[in-house]
């Protein structure tokens, strides 16, 4: 069942290259990326217009580029964001998060970056912390923590 999540929803949507915009998302070299630059070369004597797409992997930060005809389709990842309430930070760095439905989620580790330090500081001062998780292509990443 490649290309679909456990719920049966597709992880990507085919989209015409010519309709992509900077700031949007696209799959480049099998990586879900945020588009940081898109340049289109006009139609010449050798075929259709082509777009050079440059993106940054939304999970690793690595840069990827591809060139495609503007009339062709390319996969765009379904990117989702969900907010959870932070319940606990375990000794091993994993977070205990509560969903809106009251279920717990314990499979995400506190990121080792500025956002992770901010989440830990808020938690240690007994603040109620909301954690935003971005998911795409079967991967998840904590992107923000804030006091609520």
C-alpha positions in Angstrom: 0.0 0.0 0.0 2.8 2.4 -1.0 1.8 6.1 -1.2 -1.0 5.7 1.3 -1.1 6.0 5.1 -2.8 3.5 7.4 -6.0 5.4 7.2 -6.0 4.9 3.4 -5.5 8.6 2.7 -2.9 9.3 0.0 0.3 10.9 1.3 0.7 12.9 -1.9 -1.4 14.7 -4.5 -0.3 15.0 -8.2 -0.1 18.7 -9.1 0.9 20.4 -12.3 4.4 21.9 -12.1 3.2 25.2 -13.5 0.8 25.8 -10.6 3.5 25.4 -7.9 4.4 28.5 -5.9 7.2 29.6 -3.6 6.3 28.7 0.0 4.3 25.6 -1.1 5.4 22.0 -0.7 6.6 19.5 -3.2 8.4 16.1 -3.3 12.0 16.5 -4.6 14.3 13.5 -4.9 11.8 11.6 -2.7 11.9 14.2 0.1 9.0 16.4 1.3 10.3 19.9 0.7 9.2 23.5 1.2 9.7 25.4 -2.1 12.2 28.3 -1.6 12.7 29.1 -5.3 11.1 28.3 -8.6 12.4 29.6 -11.9 10.6 29.0 -15.2 12.4 29.1 -18.5 10.1 30.1 -21.4 9.2 27.9 -24.3 12.2 27.6 -26.8 12.8 25.6 -29.9 13.5 22.5 -27.8 10.1 21.8 -26.3 7.9 23.2 -23.5 8.7 25.6 -20.7 10.5 24.1 -17.8 10.7 25.0 -14.1 13.7 24.6 -11.9 12.4 23.9 -8.4 14.6 24.4 -5.3 13.3 23.1 -2.0 14.4 22.5 1.6 13.5 19.2 3.2 10.9 20.0 5.9 12.4 17.3 8.2 16.2 17.5 7.7 16.8 20.9 6.3 18.7 19.5 3.3 18.5 21.3 -0.1 17.1 19.6 -3.2 16.6 20.7 -6.8 14.8 19.3 -9.8 13.8 20.5 -13.3 10.4 19.6 -14.8 8.3 20.7 -17.8 5.6 23.1 -16.5 2.8 21.0 -18.0 3.8 17.8 -16.2 2.5 16.6 -12.8 4.7 16.3 -9.7 3.8 14.9 -6.3 2.9 17.4 -3.6 2.9 16.0 0.0 -0.1 16.2 2.2 1.4 18.2 5.1 -0.6 18.3 8.3 -0.1 20.2 11.6 -1.6 19.2 14.9 -1.5 20.7 18.3 -1.0 18.6 21.4 -0.8 19.5 25.1 2.5 18.6 26.8 1.9 16.3 29.8 5.5 15.2 30.6 9.1 15.1 29.4 10.6 11.7 30.1 14.2 11.2 31.2 15.1 9.8 27.8 13.7 12.9 26.1 10.5 11.5 24.8 7.4 13.6 25.2 4.1 12.5 26.6 1.5 14.5 24.7 -2.3 14.6 25.0 -4.5 14.8 21.9 -7.8 16.9 21.8 -9.6 13.6 22.3 -7.7 12.8 25.5 -5.5 10.1 24.1 -1.8 10.1 24.8 1.0 10.1 22.2 4.5 9.1 23.3 6.5 8.5 20.2 8.1 11.9 19.7 11.4 13.0 21.2 12.1 16.6 22.3 14.1 18.2 19.4 17.7 19.1 20.2 17.4 22.7 19.0 16.3 26.1 20.2 12.6 25.1 20.0 13.3 22.0 22.1 15.1 24.2 24.7 12.1 26.6 24.7 9.6 23.7 25.3 11.7 22.3 28.2 12.0 25.8 29.8 8.2 26.4 29.6 7.6 22.9 31.0 10.0 23.3 33.9 8.3 26.6 35.0 5.0 24.6 35.2 3.4 26.4 32.2 0.7 24.7 30.2 2.5 24.0 26.9 1.0 23.4 23.5 3.3 21.5 21.1 2.7 21.8 17.3 3.7 18.7 15.3 4.1 18.7 11.5 3.6 15.4 9.6 4.1 14.3 6.0 5.0 11.2 4.2 4.8 9.1 7.4 7.2 11.3 9.3 6.6 13.7 12.2 8.5 16.7 13.6 7.9 19.0 16.5 8.0 22.5 15.0 6.8 24.7 17.8 6.0 24.9 21.5 4.1 27.7 23.2 2.5 28.6 26.5 -1.3 28.5 26.5 
